[in-house]
Amino acid sequence: MQQMNLEGLNVVELNYESADLPKPVRDFKPQVYQDGDSFCCLLGPDPQAGIFGCGPSPTAAMEDWVGHFNDRIKHPSPDDPIATEICDYLTTNKKDVW
């Protein structure tokens, strides 16, 4: 999945293995960055096409992102490649791969 280039932005480093992070954040590793006084959380090429969350802290941005993530995959559109890729990942059984 194509990710937005965050060069020149204040990227927040996360430990995606941390049990404190929401499971969708651990699994899909959206990028978190600071934009002015706000923090943004993004999975995808840009905020319009990707899954985007925003808040006054990294935690708030990730919580907002999880809400948008859940909304987006609840009723994925066939012409939404990001939701399709996520749904495919979530429905693939490890037995199908191994």
C-alpha positions in Angstrom: 0.0 0.0 0.0 1.4 3.4 -1.0 2.1 5.6 2.0 2.3 9.4 2.0 5.8 10.9 1.9 6.3 12.5 5.3 9.7 14.0 4.5 10.0 17.4 6.2 7.2 16.7 8.7 7.5 16.1 12.4 7.0 12.3 12.5 6.2 10.7 15.8 8.1 7.5 16.3 6.0 4.7 17.6 6.8 1.2 18.9 4.2 -0.7 16.9 4.8 -3.7 19.1 3.5 -2.0 22.2 0.5 -3.5 23.8 -0.7 0.0 24.7 -1.5 0.7 21.0 -4.9 -0.2 19.6 -4.7 -3.5 17.6 -5.5 -1.9 14.2 -2.6 0.5 14.8 -0.3 -2.4 15.7 -1.4 -4.4 12.7 -1.5 -1.7 10.0 1.1 0.8 11.3 -0.3 4.1 10.2 2.0 7.0 10.2 1.7 9.6 12.9 3.0 13.1 12.5 2.5 16.6 14.0 0.9 19.3 11.9 0.9 22.6 13.8 -0.9 22.1 17.1 -2.5 18.9 15.9 -1.3 15.3 15.5 -2.4 13.3 12.4 -2.6 9.5 11.9 -2.6 8.3 8.3 -2.6 5.0 6.4 -2.5 5.6 2.7 -1.2 8.1 0.1 -2.9 11.2 1.4 -5.6 12.3 3.9 -8.3 12.3 1.3 -7.7 8.8 -0.2 -6.3 7.2 2.9 -7.7 6.5 6.4 -7.0 9.6 8.4 -7.4 10.6 12.1 -6.5 13.8 13.9 -6.3 15.0 17.5 -4.5 17.2 20.0 -2.1 14.3 20.9 -0.7 11.2 19.2 -3.1 9.0 21.3 -6.1 11.1 20.4 -5.1 11.0 16.7 -4.8 7.2 16.8 -8.1 6.9 18.6 -9.8 9.0 15.9 -8.0 7.0 13.2 -9.3 3.7 14.7 -12.9 5.1 14.4 -12.4 6.0 10.8 -10.6 2.7 10.1 -13.6 0.7 11.6 -16.1 2.9 9.6 -14.2 2.4 6.4 -13.9 -1.4 6.6 -17.5 -1.9 7.9 -19.0 -1.4 4.5 -16.0 -1.3 2.0 -16.7 0.0 -1.5 -15.5 -2.2 -4.3 -13.7 0.9 -5.7 -11.8 1.6 -2.5 -8.4 -0.2 -2.8 -7.3 0.6 0.7 -10.5 -0.9 2.3 -10.3 -3.8 0.0 -6.7 -4.5 0.9 -7.4 -4.3 4.6 -10.5 -6.5 4.3 -8.5 -9.1 2.3 -5.8 -9.1 5.0 -8.3 -9.4 7.8 -10.2 -12.3 6.1 -7.1 -14.3 5.0 -6.6 -17.3 7.1 -3.0 -18.1 8.0 -3.7 -21.7 6.8 -4.4 -20.2 3.3 -0.9 -18.7 3.3 1.1 -21.4 4.9 
